[in-house]
Amino acid sequence: MFGRKSNASQQVIEPETPAKGEGKNRPTPSRKEAEAARKARLKPARTRKEVNAANRARRSEHGDKMREAMKTGDERYLPVRDKGPVKRFIRDWIDARFTFAEIVLPVLIIALVVPYVSMDLAMYSQLFTLVVMATVIVNLIALRFLLRKELSRRFPDESLKGTTYYAIMRSIQIRPLRLPKPQVKIGTRLPDNYR
């Protein structure tokens, strides 16, 4: 009982050393670096006011670029609905020709005003409006078929979904109010290799 202890109890337990790759693997940061890291953690996040101001500035800059692109036709900053070679071709194709749809709005305004000026002219104004509307409908139907034919020839691999609506909406707008601004004049012939 008071004798020598066995060998098993006399073994010294050595601390385990970390296997290669498991250690700290980086130098201890200097006091200056540690204080800078602590201050960075304690620094409060930007206030809501600062975040909103930064977002507003970013939106304003993007809006300025988009407005400029609407004037110049710069593809990079155009809205998604106006991007791509197919949409650019449709814009130029519509802008290169005169369509009766462009005069619908002025004709409707005149037709609304004429009855107040002279009741005798009211009947003629209504008749004229009906003739213009019928002409516009025929013109838009013809426009659709001609455009589809051109698009199939020039862009055989592209999807034509939404192109008719895009073309009609552009053609019924008064030319100076169209956005993006027209880049070609009426009567311009688009080259066959235009893409």
Secondary structure, 3 states (H helix, E strand, C coil): CCCCCCHHHHCCCCCCCCCCCCCCCCCCCCHHHHHHHHHHHHCCCCCHHHHHHHHHHHHHHHHHHHHHHHHHCCHHHCCHHHCCHHHHHHHHHHHCCCCHHHHHHHHHHHHHHHHHHCHHHHHHHHHHHHHHHHHHHHHHHHHHHHHHHHHHHHCCCCCCCCHHHHHHHHHCCCHHHCCCCCCCCCCCCCCCCCC
